[in-house]
Each structure stands twice: as structure tokens, then as C-alpha cells.
């Protein structure tokens, strides 16, 4: 069961990473964008690693405080949750 959860988390974080890349590309081309609330919610729903990686790789949303401080905070919380669930025995 845990194996499937790990696979799902990797897939979800990959999707979130791609969302940040798509939004950056659309921003550069002045096209329709993915709403910020969708980007933040996707990170909050256990996609913070993908969001953080997307911010770093694509240099996207790095000046917005909600992203600059919120995404690393979510990532820390998610890592703590994973550590707790892994080592709680």
C-alpha cells in the first residue's frame, strides 16, 4: 500500500512541477494563466516538492510572498509529516 502512495506522490509532484512550467511559459507569452489559487492549492495538497522545484527551475513566482514563503513552509510541513508517518513505530 505504501508503495502506491509513494508512486502517487511522485506523479502528483511531477504534475505540479509541469503546471508551474506551463504557467511560466504562458506568462512569458502573455497568454491565459493558471490562477494563483490553483497553483497554491496544488502545492498544499501534497504537491509542495513539485511546486518548490518548479519555482526554482523556471524562476517562477519567486517574488510573490505567498509563494516565496508559503511553498517552503508547506514543503517543511509535508516533509515532517512524511518523517512522522515513516518513523512513528
C-alpha positions as a LaTeX table, in Angstrom:
\begin{tabular}{lrrr}
\hline
Residue & $x$ (\AA) & $y$ (\AA) & $z$ (\AA) \\
\hline
Unk1 & 0.00 & 0.00 & 0.00 \\
Unk2 & 2.78 & 2.43 & 0.91 \\
Unk3 & 4.44 & 1.75 & $-2.45$ \\
Unk4 & 1.35 & 3.03 & $-4.27$ \\
Unk5 & 1.21 & 6.13 & $-2.08$ \\
Unk6 & 4.84 & 6.93 & $-2.89$ \\
Unk7 & 4.20 & 6.43 & $-6.62$ \\
Unk8 & 1.11 & 8.69 & $-6.40$ \\
Unk9 & 3.10 & 11.40 & $-4.60$ \\
Unk10 & 5.85 & 11.30 & $-7.24$ \\
Unk11 & 3.29 & 11.51 & $-10.04$ \\
Unk12 & 1.36 & 14.34 & $-8.36$ \\
Unk13 & 4.52 & 16.35 & $-7.69$ \\
Unk14 & 5.55 & 15.83 & $-11.31$ \\
Unk15 & 2.20 & 17.21 & $-12.44$ \\
Unk16 & 2.55 & 20.22 & $-10.13$ \\
Unk17 & 6.09 & 20.84 & $-11.44$ \\
Unk18 & 4.75 & 20.78 & $-15.02$ \\
Unk19 & 1.93 & 23.17 & $-14.03$ \\
Unk20 & 4.50 & 25.73 & $-12.84$ \\
Unk21 & 6.43 & 25.33 & $-16.09$ \\
Unk22 & 3.29 & 25.78 & $-18.20$ \\
Unk23 & 2.27 & 28.86 & $-16.22$ \\
Unk24 & 5.73 & 30.40 & $-16.63$ \\
Unk25 & 5.68 & 29.77 & $-20.38$ \\
Unk26 & 2.23 & 31.35 & $-20.63$ \\
Unk27 & 3.36 & 34.33 & $-18.55$ \\
Unk28 & 6.25 & 35.00 & $-20.91$ \\
Unk29 & 3.92 & 34.78 & $-23.93$ \\
Unk30 & 1.27 & 36.96 & $-22.24$ \\
Unk31 & $-1.38$ & 34.23 & $-22.53$ \\
Unk32 & $-4.06$ & 32.83 & $-20.23$ \\
Unk33 & $-2.54$ & 31.77 & $-16.90$ \\
Unk34 & $-3.21$ & 29.16 & $-14.28$ \\
Unk35 & $-4.79$ & 31.02 & $-11.34$ \\
Unk36 & $-2.50$ & 31.51 & $-8.34$ \\
Unk37 & $-5.01$ & 29.86 & $-6.04$ \\
Unk38 & $-4.82$ & 26.69 & $-8.15$ \\
Unk39 & $-1.02$ & 26.72 & $-8.01$ \\
Unk40 & $-1.07$ & 27.22 & $-4.23$ \\
Unk41 & $-3.75$ & 24.57 & $-3.62$ \\
Unk42 & $-1.89$ & 22.06 & $-5.78$ \\
Unk43 & 1.16 & 22.63 & $-3.58$ \\
Unk44 & $-0.86$ & 22.44 & $-0.37$ \\
Unk45 & $-2.40$ & 19.12 & $-1.42$ \\
Unk46 & 0.97 & 17.35 & $-1.02$ \\
Unk47 & 2.50 & 18.87 & $-4.16$ \\
Unk48 & 4.89 & 21.23 & $-2.39$ \\
Unk49 & 8.04 & 19.45 & $-3.61$ \\
Unk50 & 6.93 & 19.82 & $-7.23$ \\
Unk51 & 5.93 & 23.44 & $-6.63$ \\
Unk52 & 9.26 & 24.26 & $-4.98$ \\
Unk53 & 11.19 & 22.58 & $-7.78$ \\
Unk54 & 9.08 & 24.41 & $-10.38$ \\
Unk55 & 9.75 & 27.74 & $-8.71$ \\
Unk56 & 13.49 & 27.08 & $-8.71$ \\
Unk57 & 13.84 & 25.60 & $-12.18$ \\
Unk58 & 11.52 & 28.01 & $-14.01$ \\
Unk59 & 12.26 & 31.05 & $-11.77$ \\
Unk60 & 8.52 & 31.44 & $-11.41$ \\
Unk61 & 6.53 & 33.13 & $-8.64$ \\
Unk62 & 9.72 & 33.80 & $-6.67$ \\
Unk63 & 8.81 & 37.43 & $-5.92$ \\
Unk64 & 5.31 & 36.72 & $-4.57$ \\
Unk65 & 5.40 & 36.37 & $-0.78$ \\
Unk66 & 2.64 & 33.77 & $-0.72$ \\
Unk67 & 4.83 & 31.56 & $-2.88$ \\
Unk68 & 8.26 & 32.64 & $-1.63$ \\
Unk69 & 7.42 & 31.84 & 1.99 \\
Unk70 & 4.35 & 29.63 & 1.68 \\
Unk71 & 5.76 & 26.93 & $-0.57$ \\
Unk72 & 8.89 & 26.28 & 1.55 \\
Unk73 & 6.70 & 26.25 & 4.69 \\
Unk74 & 4.36 & 23.70 & 3.08 \\
Unk75 & 7.35 & 21.64 & 1.97 \\
Unk76 & 8.75 & 21.61 & 5.52 \\
Unk77 & 5.36 & 20.60 & 6.89 \\
Unk78 & 4.97 & 17.85 & 4.29 \\
Unk79 & 8.47 & 16.51 & 4.95 \\
Unk80 & 7.77 & 16.49 & 8.69 \\
Unk81 & 4.52 & 14.61 & 8.05 \\
Unk82 & 6.29 & 12.02 & 5.89 \\
Unk83 & 9.04 & 11.61 & 8.51 \\
Unk84 & 6.46 & 11.18 & 11.27 \\
Unk85 & 4.49 & 8.60 & 9.32 \\
Unk86 & 7.67 & 6.77 & 8.35 \\
Unk87 & 9.33 & 6.61 & 11.78 \\
Unk88 & 6.38 & 6.53 & 14.19 \\
Unk89 & 6.79 & 2.83 & 15.08 \\
\hline
\end{tabular}
